[in-house]
Amino acid sequence: MGRQRQPQIRQRLLDACTDHALEHGLPDRLGPLAAAAGTSNRMLIYHFGTRDGLLREVLRQARRRQVETFTDLIRLRPDEPYTVTLARAWSAISGPEGEPYLRIFTRLHDAAGEPLWPDFRRTATTDWLAPLEAGMRSLGRPELATVVLAVIRGLLMDLAATGDTARTHQAFDDFLTTINNASSITQWTNTSPQASQQFFRIISP
C-alpha cells in the first residue's frame, strides 16, 4: 500500500514556495522553490505532480492573498470620502506592500503566461470592479469604476517600466482631483432641475 500524501505537509510546502515567489518572483526551475521549502525537487513533484502544477498552485495562493489585501484597501469606508480611500490604496498598491504581487503576476499579463493561468487576464480585471463600483457609487459615479481600474493598472505598468515614482504618484493625485471635480458637478446638478439646466447651458456650445 502506497504512502498517503499528508495535506498539512503539502500546505506547508506551498506556503513556503509562495513566500519565496512573492519575494523573488516566480522561478522557471524547481530548485529555488525546493531550497526555500527545505525539501527536494522529488518531494515537490510527489506533492504537486509536475513543475507547472506547483507553479499554478503558487500563483493561485498568491492571488488569494492579493485579493484579500487589495480588496480591503479599496473597499468603501463609511467614515471617509472614497477619494481618500483610493489615495491610500494607491500608496499601498504601488509601494512595498503591493510590489511582491506585481512582481509575481507581471508575466501573466502577456501571452507567455497563458499556459500557467489561461483566464488570468480576465480574472485580474473583474476581481476589482465590484468594490470599485461600490466606492464610486458613494460619489454618485459608479460607472467610473472601469476608468479608475484602467488608470490604476496603466500607472502601475508605467511605474514598473520606468521606476518614476514621483511622476506616477502625481498623475494619480491629479486623477483623484478630476474625480472630485466630477463628483462635485454631479452633486450640484442633482440638487434641482434648474441647476442641471443652468449647468448644461454653460457647457453647451
C-alpha positions as CSV (number, residue, x, y, z in Angstrom):
1,M,0.0,0.0,0.0
2,G,1.5,3.3,-1.1
3,R,2.3,6.1,1.3
4,Q,-0.6,8.7,1.5
5,R,0.1,12.3,1.0
6,Q,-0.3,14.5,4.1
7,P,-2.3,17.7,3.4
8,Q,-0.6,19.6,6.2
9,I,2.8,18.9,4.7
10,R,1.6,19.9,1.3
11,Q,0.2,23.2,2.6
12,R,3.5,23.9,4.5
13,L,5.4,23.4,1.3
14,L,3.0,25.6,-0.7
15,D,3.2,28.4,1.9
16,A,7.0,28.4,1.7
17,C,7.1,28.3,-2.1
18,T,4.5,31.1,-2.3
19,D,6.5,33.2,0.2
20,H,9.6,32.7,-1.9
21,A,7.9,33.5,-5.2
22,L,6.4,36.7,-3.8
23,E,9.8,37.9,-2.6
24,H,11.9,36.8,-5.6
25,G,9.5,36.3,-8.4
26,L,8.2,33.1,-10.0
27,P,11.2,30.9,-10.9
28,D,11.4,28.7,-14.0
29,R,13.0,25.8,-12.1
30,L,12.0,23.8,-9.1
31,G,15.4,24.2,-7.4
32,P,14.9,27.6,-5.8
33,L,11.4,26.6,-4.5
34,A,12.7,23.3,-3.1
35,A,15.5,25.2,-1.3
36,A,13.1,27.8,0.1
37,A,10.8,25.0,1.3
38,G,13.6,23.0,2.8
39,T,12.9,19.9,0.7
40,S,13.9,18.3,-2.6
41,N,12.6,18.6,-6.2
42,R,11.4,15.0,-5.9
43,M,9.2,15.8,-2.9
44,L,7.7,18.8,-4.7
45,I,6.8,16.6,-7.6
46,Y,5.4,14.0,-5.3
47,H,3.0,16.5,-3.7
48,F,2.2,18.6,-6.7
49,G,2.5,16.3,-9.7
50,T,4.6,18.5,-12.1
51,R,6.5,21.7,-12.1
52,D,3.7,23.6,-13.7
53,G,1.2,22.1,-11.3
54,L,3.2,23.6,-8.4
55,L,3.6,26.9,-10.1
56,R,-0.2,27.1,-10.7
57,E,-0.8,26.3,-7.0
58,V,1.7,29.0,-6.0
59,L,0.1,31.6,-8.3
60,R,-3.4,30.8,-7.0
61,Q,-2.4,31.1,-3.4
62,A,-0.6,34.3,-4.1
63,R,-3.7,35.6,-5.9
64,R,-5.9,34.7,-2.9
65,R,-3.6,36.8,-0.7
66,Q,-3.6,39.7,-3.1
67,V,-7.3,39.7,-3.5
68,E,-7.8,39.7,0.3
69,T,-5.2,42.5,0.8
70,F,-6.2,44.8,-2.2
71,T,-10.0,44.3,-1.7
72,D,-9.6,45.6,1.9
73,L,-7.6,48.6,0.6
74,I,-10.3,49.7,-1.9
75,R,-13.4,48.8,0.0
76,L,-15.8,51.7,0.8
77,R,-15.4,53.0,4.3
78,P,-18.4,55.0,5.7
79,D,-16.2,57.4,7.7
80,E,-14.1,58.8,4.8
81,P,-14.5,60.1,1.3
82,Y,-13.8,57.4,-1.3
83,T,-11.1,59.5,-3.0
84,V,-9.2,59.4,0.3
85,T,-9.6,55.6,0.3
86,L,-8.3,55.5,-3.2
87,A,-5.3,57.7,-2.4
88,R,-4.3,55.4,0.5
89,A,-4.9,52.3,-1.6
90,W,-2.7,53.6,-4.4
91,S,0.2,54.3,-2.0
92,A,0.0,50.7,-0.7
93,I,-0.5,49.0,-4.1
94,S,2.3,50.9,-5.8
95,G,4.6,50.7,-2.7
96,P,6.4,47.9,-0.8
97,E,3.1,46.2,0.2
98,G,2.0,45.7,-3.4
99,E,5.3,45.2,-5.1
100,P,5.6,41.4,-4.5
101,Y,2.2,40.8,-6.2
102,L,3.1,43.0,-9.1
103,R,6.4,41.1,-9.5
104,I,4.8,37.7,-9.5
105,F,1.9,38.4,-11.7
106,T,3.6,40.6,-14.4
107,R,4.3,37.6,-16.6
108,L,0.7,36.5,-16.6
109,H,-0.4,39.7,-18.3
110,D,1.1,38.7,-21.7
111,A,0.7,35.6,-23.9
112,A,3.8,33.9,-22.4
113,G,1.9,33.4,-19.1
114,E,-1.2,32.0,-20.7
115,P,-0.3,28.3,-20.2
116,L,0.0,28.7,-16.4
117,W,-3.3,30.5,-15.9
118,P,-5.3,30.9,-19.2
119,D,-8.1,33.0,-17.8
120,F,-5.9,35.3,-15.6
121,R,-6.1,38.5,-17.6
122,R,-9.9,38.5,-17.4
123,T,-10.0,37.5,-13.7
124,A,-7.4,40.1,-12.9
125,T,-9.8,42.7,-14.3
126,T,-13.2,41.6,-13.0
127,D,-12.0,40.9,-9.4
128,W,-11.8,44.6,-8.6
129,L,-14.8,46.0,-10.3
130,A,-17.4,45.3,-7.6
131,P,-15.6,47.1,-4.7
132,L,-14.6,50.0,-7.0
133,E,-18.2,50.3,-8.2
134,A,-19.4,50.4,-4.6
135,G,-16.9,53.1,-3.7
136,M,-17.6,55.2,-6.8
137,R,-21.4,54.9,-6.1
138,S,-20.8,56.9,-2.9
139,L,-19.6,59.7,-5.2
140,G,-22.6,59.3,-7.5
141,R,-20.4,57.9,-10.3
142,P,-20.4,54.1,-10.2
143,E,-19.9,54.0,-14.0
144,L,-16.4,55.3,-13.5
145,A,-15.2,52.2,-11.7
146,T,-13.8,50.8,-15.0
147,V,-12.0,54.1,-15.6
148,V,-10.5,54.0,-12.1
149,L,-9.3,50.4,-12.6
150,A,-7.8,51.3,-16.0
151,V,-5.9,54.3,-14.6
152,I,-4.5,52.2,-11.7
153,R,-3.4,49.4,-14.0
154,G,-1.9,51.8,-16.5
155,L,0.1,53.7,-14.0
156,L,1.3,50.5,-12.4
157,M,2.6,49.4,-15.8
158,D,4.2,52.8,-16.2
159,L,5.8,52.6,-12.8
160,A,7.1,49.1,-13.5
161,A,8.6,50.2,-16.8
162,T,10.2,53.5,-15.7
163,G,10.5,53.4,-11.9
164,D,9.3,57.0,-11.9
165,T,7.5,57.1,-8.6
166,A,7.1,60.9,-8.3
167,R,5.5,61.2,-11.7
168,T,3.1,58.3,-11.4
169,H,2.1,59.4,-7.9
170,Q,1.4,62.9,-9.2
171,A,-0.6,61.5,-12.1
172,F,-2.8,59.5,-9.7
173,D,-3.2,62.6,-7.4
174,D,-4.3,64.6,-10.5
175,F,-6.7,61.9,-11.4
176,L,-8.3,61.9,-8.0
177,T,-8.7,65.7,-8.3
178,T,-10.6,65.1,-11.5
179,I,-12.8,62.6,-9.8
180,N,-13.5,65.1,-7.0
181,N,-14.4,67.7,-9.5
182,A,-16.7,65.4,-11.5
183,S,-18.4,64.3,-8.3
184,S,-19.0,67.9,-7.2
185,I,-20.6,68.7,-10.6
186,T,-22.8,65.6,-10.3
187,Q,-24.0,66.5,-6.8
188,W,-24.6,70.1,-7.9
189,T,-26.6,69.3,-11.0
190,N,-28.7,66.8,-8.9
191,T,-29.8,69.4,-6.4
192,S,-32.6,70.7,-8.7
193,P,-33.8,70.7,-12.3
194,Q,-32.9,74.4,-12.5
195,A,-29.3,73.8,-11.5
196,S,-29.0,71.0,-14.1
197,Q,-30.4,73.1,-16.8
198,Q,-28.0,76.0,-15.9
199,F,-25.0,73.7,-16.0
200,F,-25.8,72.3,-19.4
201,R,-26.4,75.8,-20.8
202,I,-22.9,76.7,-19.6
203,I,-21.1,73.7,-21.2
204,S,-23.2,73.6,-24.4
205,P,-21.5,75.3,-27.4
